[in-house]
Amino acid sequence: MNENKIWKNYKMDINGLPQEVRFSKGAIEKIFKPFLLKLSELREVTDRKVVAFIAAPPAAGKTTLVQFLEQLSREDIEISPVRALGMDGFHYPADYLKANKIIKDGQEILLNDIKGAPETFDVDTLQTKLREVRQEGTDWHIYDRMIHDVVHDVLSVEDDIILLEGNYLLLKDPRWTNIRVLADYTVFIKARPEMLKERLISRKVQSGLSREDAEKFYYTSDSKNVECVLKNSAAANETWMLQDDGDFFKIEDDEDVVIDDVNFGMESEIPFEDIN
C-alpha cells in the first residue's frame, strides 16, 4: 500500500447498514469526478435521460462505489445528480430458482444451486425496466438481503441520470446483448482474481460459514462467476483497476495491464448449498 496516498473517509448506508468507507483523494479527483462530469455533459448534449453502467466481478465493491458516486454527485454543484441502482433485484424469485433446472456443462443443475450466475437473472424484465427508465421512468425491483429474495417495484425512478451496477451488464452473451446496447456510457472494473477470492471467502465467513465451507462455496460457485465476468465482458468506454488496497486507477487505451491468473476451479466439485 502506498503510504503517501491521501485517503478520505465517508459514513454511508450500504444495503441499509451504516458503514464507514474510504476512497483516495487521487481517485476522487482524477477518476470519479471526471466520470460524473462526463455523464452530466451527456445529459446536456442528448437532452434526454442517460443510463450508465458500472460492471465488475463479484466482490469488487461496485455497490459501495455507485452509492458513493451518487453521494459525490449531490455534493458538487458542477455535477448533475445521479441515481445509483443495482441489478440484483432482477434475480428470478426464490420460488422460481428452487423449482427450475438447467443443463450446464452436461449436468442438470437446480438454478438455486448457482444463484448469482448469469442464468439466474430475469434478463427480459431487466431490459423492459431499463427501457422504461430511459423514457418516463419506472418502479425498480430490489433484492432484500433479509429475506434473500427479490421485491418488485420498490423504488420510484424518474431521475435524469441513472448509474446501474452489476456483474453481467457487459457480458458477451446473446441473452445480455439487449442489455448492453441500452447504456449510454460504460465502465468496467478489473481486479486480481486472487484478491477477489479472499474477499468472497471472507464475506461468507462473516456471514457465519466456517472457512472450510466458505472455500467450498467459492470453488463451486463464486469462482465461476468471477471468471465469467473477467473473461467474457465486452469492452467499456472506461476501464478502472481495483488495487489490493481498495484504491482505483484508470487504465488508458494504450496501457496493457496484466492481471495474474488464479485457479478458479477444483478437480472435483463439492456439492454445497447456495447461501446468498
C-alpha positions as CSV (number, residue, x, y, z in Angstrom):
1,M,0.0,0.0,0.0
2,N,1.3,3.4,-0.9
3,E,1.6,5.3,2.4
4,N,1.8,8.6,0.5
5,K,-1.8,8.3,-0.6
6,I,-4.3,10.7,0.9
7,W,-7.5,8.9,1.9
8,K,-10.9,10.4,2.7
9,N,-13.3,8.6,5.0
10,Y,-17.1,8.7,4.5
11,K,-20.0,7.5,6.5
12,M,-22.6,5.8,4.4
13,D,-25.6,3.5,4.5
14,I,-24.8,0.4,2.3
15,N,-27.7,-2.0,1.9
16,G,-29.4,-0.4,4.8
17,L,-26.4,-0.8,7.2
18,P,-24.2,2.1,8.4
19,Q,-20.6,1.8,7.2
20,E,-17.5,3.8,7.0
21,V,-15.8,3.7,3.7
22,R,-12.7,5.3,2.3
23,F,-11.5,6.4,-1.2
24,S,-8.3,8.1,-2.1
25,K,-8.3,11.7,-3.0
26,G,-6.5,10.9,-6.2
27,A,-9.3,8.5,-7.4
28,I,-11.9,11.0,-6.5
29,E,-10.3,13.9,-8.3
30,K,-8.8,12.1,-11.3
31,I,-11.4,9.3,-12.0
32,F,-14.7,9.7,-10.2
33,K,-15.4,13.4,-10.7
34,P,-14.3,13.4,-14.4
35,F,-16.6,10.4,-14.9
36,L,-19.5,12.1,-13.3
37,L,-18.9,15.3,-15.3
38,K,-18.9,13.2,-18.5
39,L,-22.4,11.9,-17.6
40,S,-23.5,15.5,-16.9
41,E,-22.2,16.5,-20.3
42,L,-24.0,13.6,-22.0
43,R,-27.3,14.7,-20.3
44,E,-26.9,18.2,-21.7
45,V,-25.9,17.1,-25.2
46,T,-28.5,14.4,-25.6
47,D,-31.3,16.3,-23.8
48,R,-32.8,13.1,-22.5
49,K,-32.3,10.6,-19.7
50,V,-28.8,9.0,-19.5
51,V,-28.1,5.5,-18.4
52,A,-24.5,4.5,-17.4
53,F,-23.3,1.0,-16.4
54,I,-20.5,0.0,-14.0
55,A,-19.8,-3.7,-14.5
56,A,-17.5,-5.6,-12.2
57,P,-16.8,-9.1,-10.9
58,P,-18.2,-10.2,-7.6
59,A,-16.6,-8.6,-4.5
60,A,-15.1,-5.7,-6.5
61,G,-17.1,-3.2,-4.3
62,K,-19.4,-1.9,-7.0
63,T,-22.4,-1.4,-4.8
64,T,-20.5,0.8,-2.4
65,L,-18.8,2.5,-5.3
66,V,-22.0,3.5,-7.1
67,Q,-23.7,4.7,-3.9
68,F,-20.6,6.8,-3.2
69,L,-20.7,8.2,-6.7
70,E,-24.4,9.2,-6.2
71,Q,-23.4,10.9,-2.9
72,L,-20.5,12.7,-4.6
73,S,-22.7,13.9,-7.4
74,R,-25.1,15.5,-5.0
75,E,-22.3,17.3,-3.1
76,D,-20.7,19.0,-6.1
77,I,-22.7,21.8,-7.8
78,E,-20.8,21.3,-11.1
79,I,-22.1,17.8,-11.4
80,S,-25.7,16.7,-12.2
81,P,-27.1,14.4,-9.6
82,V,-27.1,10.7,-10.5
83,R,-29.3,7.9,-9.1
84,A,-27.5,4.6,-8.2
85,L,-29.3,1.4,-8.8
86,G,-28.4,-2.3,-8.6
87,M,-29.1,-5.3,-10.9
88,D,-29.6,-7.8,-8.1
89,G,-33.4,-7.1,-7.9
90,F,-33.7,-8.9,-11.2
91,H,-32.7,-12.3,-9.9
92,Y,-35.5,-14.7,-10.6
93,P,-37.7,-15.0,-7.4
94,A,-36.6,-17.7,-4.9
95,D,-39.5,-19.9,-5.6
96,Y,-38.6,-20.0,-9.3
97,L,-35.0,-20.7,-8.6
98,K,-35.9,-23.6,-6.3
99,A,-38.3,-25.1,-8.9
100,N,-36.4,-24.9,-12.1
101,K,-33.3,-26.6,-13.5
102,I,-30.9,-26.0,-16.5
103,I,-28.5,-28.2,-18.3
104,K,-25.0,-26.8,-17.8
105,D,-21.7,-28.5,-18.7
106,G,-23.7,-31.6,-19.4
107,Q,-25.3,-31.7,-16.0
108,E,-28.8,-30.9,-14.8
109,I,-28.4,-28.2,-12.2
110,L,-31.0,-26.6,-9.9
111,L,-31.0,-22.8,-10.5
112,N,-31.0,-22.2,-6.8
113,D,-27.6,-24.1,-6.5
114,I,-26.0,-21.5,-8.8
115,K,-27.8,-18.4,-7.5
116,G,-25.9,-15.4,-8.7
117,A,-24.8,-16.9,-12.0
118,P,-26.0,-15.2,-15.3
119,E,-28.6,-17.9,-15.8
120,T,-30.4,-16.9,-12.6
121,F,-31.3,-13.4,-13.7
122,D,-34.6,-12.4,-15.4
123,V,-32.9,-10.5,-18.3
124,D,-36.1,-9.8,-20.2
125,T,-37.6,-8.0,-17.3
126,L,-34.4,-6.0,-16.7
127,Q,-34.4,-5.0,-20.3
128,T,-38.0,-3.8,-20.0
129,K,-37.3,-1.8,-16.9
130,L,-34.2,-0.2,-18.5
131,R,-36.2,0.9,-21.5
132,E,-38.8,2.4,-19.2
133,V,-36.1,4.2,-17.2
134,R,-34.7,5.8,-20.4
135,Q,-38.2,7.1,-21.2
136,E,-40.5,8.3,-18.5
137,G,-39.2,6.4,-15.5
138,T,-40.3,3.3,-13.7
139,D,-40.6,1.4,-10.4
140,W,-37.4,-0.6,-9.8
141,H,-37.0,-4.1,-8.2
142,I,-34.6,-4.6,-5.3
143,Y,-33.0,-7.6,-3.7
144,D,-33.9,-7.8,0.1
145,R,-30.9,-9.4,1.9
146,M,-33.0,-10.0,5.0
147,I,-35.4,-12.4,3.2
148,H,-32.9,-13.4,0.4
149,D,-35.4,-12.7,-2.3
150,V,-36.5,-10.0,-4.8
151,V,-39.1,-7.4,-4.0
152,H,-40.9,-5.9,-7.0
153,D,-41.4,-2.2,-7.8
154,V,-40.0,-0.7,-4.6
155,L,-38.1,2.3,-5.9
156,S,-39.6,5.0,-7.9
157,V,-37.0,6.0,-10.5
158,E,-37.6,9.2,-12.5
159,D,-34.1,10.6,-12.4
160,D,-32.3,12.1,-15.4
161,I,-29.0,10.2,-14.9
162,I,-29.1,6.5,-13.9
163,L,-25.9,4.7,-12.7
164,L,-26.5,0.9,-12.8
165,E,-24.1,-1.6,-11.3
166,G,-24.0,-5.3,-11.9
167,N,-21.7,-8.3,-12.7
168,Y,-23.0,-9.1,-16.1
169,L,-24.1,-5.9,-17.7
170,L,-21.3,-6.1,-20.3
171,L,-21.4,-9.9,-20.8
172,K,-20.7,-11.1,-24.3
173,D,-23.7,-13.4,-24.3
174,P,-26.8,-13.4,-26.6
175,R,-29.2,-13.0,-23.6
176,W,-27.3,-9.9,-22.4
177,T,-26.7,-8.2,-25.7
178,N,-30.0,-6.3,-25.5
179,I,-28.9,-5.0,-22.1
180,R,-25.5,-3.7,-23.2
181,V,-27.0,-1.6,-26.0
182,L,-29.2,0.3,-23.6
183,A,-26.2,2.0,-21.9
184,D,-25.1,5.5,-23.0
185,Y,-21.7,5.1,-21.2
186,T,-20.0,2.1,-19.6
187,V,-17.2,1.4,-17.0
188,F,-15.6,-2.0,-16.4
189,I,-13.7,-2.7,-13.2
190,K,-10.8,-5.1,-13.3
191,A,-9.2,-6.7,-10.3
192,R,-6.8,-9.5,-9.4
193,P,-8.8,-12.8,-9.1
194,E,-6.8,-13.8,-6.1
195,M,-7.8,-10.7,-4.2
196,L,-11.5,-11.2,-5.2
197,K,-11.2,-14.8,-3.9
198,E,-10.1,-13.7,-0.5
199,R,-12.8,-11.0,-0.4
200,L,-15.5,-13.5,-1.3
201,I,-14.3,-16.1,1.2
202,S,-14.1,-13.5,4.0
203,R,-17.6,-12.3,3.1
204,K,-19.0,-15.8,3.6
205,V,-17.1,-16.3,6.9
206,Q,-18.5,-13.0,8.2
207,S,-22.0,-14.3,7.3
208,G,-21.4,-17.3,9.6
209,L,-19.8,-20.0,7.5
210,S,-16.6,-21.8,8.5
211,R,-13.5,-21.1,6.5
212,E,-13.7,-24.6,5.0
213,D,-17.3,-24.2,3.9
214,A,-16.6,-20.7,2.6
215,E,-13.8,-22.0,0.4
216,K,-16.0,-24.9,-0.9
217,F,-18.6,-22.3,-1.9
218,Y,-16.0,-20.2,-3.6
219,Y,-14.8,-23.1,-5.8
220,T,-18.3,-24.4,-6.6
221,S,-20.0,-21.1,-7.3
222,D,-18.2,-17.7,-6.8
223,S,-15.1,-18.6,-8.8
224,K,-17.1,-19.4,-11.9
225,N,-18.9,-16.1,-11.7
226,V,-15.6,-14.2,-11.3
227,E,-14.1,-16.0,-14.2
228,C,-17.2,-15.4,-16.4
229,V,-17.1,-11.6,-15.8
230,L,-13.3,-11.1,-16.1
231,K,-13.0,-13.2,-19.3
232,N,-16.3,-12.6,-21.1
233,S,-17.2,-8.9,-20.7
234,A,-17.3,-6.6,-23.7
235,A,-15.0,-3.5,-23.9
236,A,-16.2,-0.5,-21.9
237,N,-15.8,3.2,-22.5
238,E,-13.6,3.3,-19.5
239,T,-11.7,0.6,-17.5
240,W,-10.7,1.1,-13.9
241,M,-8.4,-1.2,-12.0
242,L,-9.2,-2.0,-8.3
243,Q,-6.0,-2.3,-6.4
244,D,-5.3,-4.5,-3.4
245,D,-5.6,-1.5,-1.0
246,G,-9.0,-0.6,-2.3
247,D,-7.8,2.2,-4.5
248,F,-8.6,2.7,-8.2
249,F,-6.6,3.8,-11.2
250,K,-7.9,4.3,-14.7
251,I,-6.4,2.1,-17.5
252,E,-5.7,4.2,-20.5
253,D,-6.4,2.9,-24.0
254,D,-2.8,2.1,-24.8
255,E,-2.0,0.7,-21.3
256,D,-1.6,-3.1,-21.1
257,V,-2.4,-4.2,-17.6
258,V,-1.6,-7.9,-16.9
259,I,-3.7,-9.5,-14.2
260,D,-2.2,-12.5,-12.5
261,D,-4.4,-15.6,-13.1
262,V,-5.7,-17.9,-10.4
263,N,-7.0,-21.4,-10.4
264,F,-10.7,-20.7,-10.5
265,G,-11.9,-24.3,-10.2
266,M,-11.0,-27.6,-8.5
267,E,-10.5,-31.1,-10.0
268,S,-13.6,-32.4,-8.2
269,E,-16.7,-30.3,-7.4
270,I,-18.1,-30.4,-3.9
271,P,-21.9,-30.0,-3.7
272,F,-22.8,-27.1,-1.5
273,E,-26.0,-25.3,-0.7
274,D,-26.0,-21.7,-2.1
275,I,-26.2,-19.1,0.6
276,N,-26.7,-15.6,-0.8
